[in-house]
Amino acid sequence: MKCFYAKETEAHDPRFRLTHGALMRNAEQAERASLLIAGLDQLGLKTEEPAVAPRACLEAVHSRELLTFLETAWAEWQKLPGAGPEVVPNAFAQKAWAKYPDSIVGRAGWHMGDTSAPLGPNSWTATRRAADCAVAAADAVLGGERSAYALTRPPGHHSDAETCAGHCLLNVAAIAAERLRGTHDRVAILDIDVHHGNGTQWIFYDRDDVLFISVHTDPNRYYPFFAGHADESGQGAGQGYNVNLPLPDTTGDEEWCATISDALAGVRAFDPGALVISLGLDAHENDPLKGMKVTFDGFRQAGALIAAAGLPTVLIQEGGYLSPDLTTSLASFLGGFLGRDPRA
């Protein structure tokens, strides 16, 4: 299996985060990459550096306004009197009635959905290269590989066409899906991150050519709070092509894997040409965000279930945060997917 990683993404190492009103260290730290690469090493998998993808791949998913903002915001922010080291919004647009502002402070509140995805001097380069990894993985599958993995950070599934949030900047899974759609009439996305992929949902909500299914912790009490409920099923042509399968935060291996199995039955009924997996590993029982209670064996089983679907598959890294178990979580999932045991 081909694996893609761009070292430039390590320069994105955000600091700012608010949790319950307290200022804390951001969870999406550069150290995540080394833990994930160690998981690949356990399976003898090496990474390749991706080529630079055409900007059209980004524009197929995101507005030009968001792309320009991500590319230029940090430099503009530094011109503000007393500017902090990262772009963090302090006012948020109520878009039902708001007008697009000129001010960089206003545009931060337009394009950033919360305070958990701060922009530093290297954030644009990092997310751009993460998107390159996603496109390279999609291209590998289009070129005949049965599967490919993209180690993408920052992740992407909370970002929609116009807004970034939840540690995410560019929606790398959506970018991969659109790349696959250039060849396949239908593409499915299965998101198994512990958080609902609200950004991916809204990008494809009115379309019938991309099926989106998300298995996640019930958003009534867990991020992203405002989306991910079972009654959100698409609109217009997309009615019935958005499926949310929320679970309690007590969910362990048996219920989680059974729900993934149900999701895959829906994927098979859709009969896509290719499958994108938003591979969050934060459902693990020891992940610091404490959203579910899945074990290494649960990840192994999930990998095997997804492989058994028999579809050309692009694996896009989403969440999974700083814990010694992150390495083993990835090795367990990919070991199950590839039908091999991680090295001791």
Secondary structure, 3 states (H helix, E strand, C coil): CEEECCHHHHHCCCCCCEECCEECCCCCCCHHHHHHHHHHHHCCCCEECCCCCCHHHHHCCCCHHHHHHHHHHHHHHCCCCCCCCCECCCCCCCCCCCCCCCCHHHHHHHHECCCCCCECCCHHHHHHHHHHHHHHHHHHHHCCCCEEEECCCCCCCCCCCCCECCCCCCCHHHHHHHHHHCCCCCEEEEECCCCCCHHHHHHHCCCCCEEEEEEEECCCCCCCCCCCCCCCCCCHHHCCCEEEEEECCCCCHHHHHHHHHHHHHHHHHHCCCEEEEEECCCCECCCCCCCCCECHHHHHHHHHHHHHCCCCEEEEECCCCCCCHHHHHHHHHHHHHHCCCCCC
